Amino acid sequence: MKTRFFENFKISGSYSVLSVLLGSFGLATVLSVLIPLLFLFSGESLPSWIGLIVQLELPASEVKRIAQSNYSIFPIWGELTISHPNRLNEILSALIPILAFGSISYGIYLLRKLLKNIYEQNYFAKENKNIMYTLGTLCIAIPYIVKQLQFAVAASLPKDIIVDGMKILSAHHPGIAEAILSPYFCAGMLLIIFADVFKEGKKIKEENDLTV
């Protein structure tokens, strides 16, 4: 009885934490939609935090020049946020936080439903399998889509931008192999496998119920 109480307390506590996170990320999702719309309708450029973060590196010729001056240096790099004046690129950049916050909010919402089913001891409900499939699909698809959007914006930037002697690194196209090796893909596949475990568990439970 005591063990059951602590189990319920942990589940209800986790449910409450997820509810707070859902409210926070839900608000961030709404703001990430409303703020760009307000700027677009007003004709202003989007705020700087919607811009694309790009990496900078010191050109090899400059590194060689410094090295010839009897100085030993480590590779120098930096980051900056750049906002492209092209309206299409601004819209693509604005989609990135919407996708990120929106998918996280939806994922938390699904986790709350899963915890609720566990709390009610509906361990092998059909809904649990669908939740795991959906979470796995989100983990696989959303990060890849975001990387594609980031590449589309970065690839359109001028190639001759120099900031304090450092040039912008060339945009790297995210290939399928890179997506498969990402931790998000691995996590998504694990969730899909767990979904099949729920499916098989439901079958076993139904067979046991019929036997009884």
Residue pairs with C-beta under 8 A, 6 or more apart in sequence:
8 119
11 115
11 118
11 119
12 119
14 115
15 112
15 115
15 116
15 119
18 108
18 111
18 112
18 115
19 112
21 108
22 105
22 108
22 109
22 112
25 101
25 104
25 105
25 108
26 105
28 97
28 101
28 105
29 98
29 101
29 102
29 105
32 94
32 97
32 98
32 101
32 102
33 98
35 47
36 46
36 50
36 90
36 91
36 94
39 45
39 46
39 47
40 46
40 90
40 91
45 83
45 85
45 90
46 83
46 90
46 93
46 94
48 81
48 83
49 81
50 83
50 90
50 93
50 94
50 97
51 81
51 82
51 83
51 84
51 93
52 81
52 82
52 83
52 84
52 93
52 150
52 153
52 154
52 157
53 79
53 80
53 81
53 82
54 79
54 80
54 81
54 82
54 154
54 157
54 168
54 169
55 77
55 78
55 79
55 168
55 169
56 77
56 78
56 79
56 80
56 163
56 164
56 166
56 167
56 168
56 169
57 75
57 76
57 77
57 166
57 167
57 169
58 75
58 76
58 77
58 165
58 166
59 165
59 166
59 167
62 165
63 73
63 75
63 76
66 73
67 73
76 166
77 166
78 163
78 164
78 166
80 163
82 157
82 161
82 168
83 90
83 93
84 90
84 93
84 153
84 156
84 157
86 156
89 152
89 153
89 156
92 149
92 152
92 153
93 149
93 153
95 149
96 146
96 149
96 150
99 142
99 145
99 146
99 149
100 142
100 146
103 138
103 142
106 138
107 135
107 138
110 131
110 134
110 135
111 131
111 135
113 127
113 131
114 128
114 131
114 132
117 123
117 125
117 127
117 128
122 128
123 198
123 201
124 198
124 201
124 202
124 205
125 202
126 202
128 198
129 195
129 196
129 198
129 199
129 202
130 195
131 195
132 191
132 192
132 194
132 195
132 198
133 191
133 192
133 195
135 188
135 191
136 187
136 188
136 189
136 190
136 191
136 192
136 195
137 188
137 192
138 188
139 184
139 185
139 187
139 188
139 191
140 179
140 184
140 185
140 188
140 189
142 184
143 179
143 182
143 184
143 185
144 174
144 179
144 182
144 184
147 174
147 179
148 174
151 171
151 172
151 173
151 174
154 171
155 171
155 173
157 168
157 171
159 168
159 170
160 167
161 167
161 168
179 185
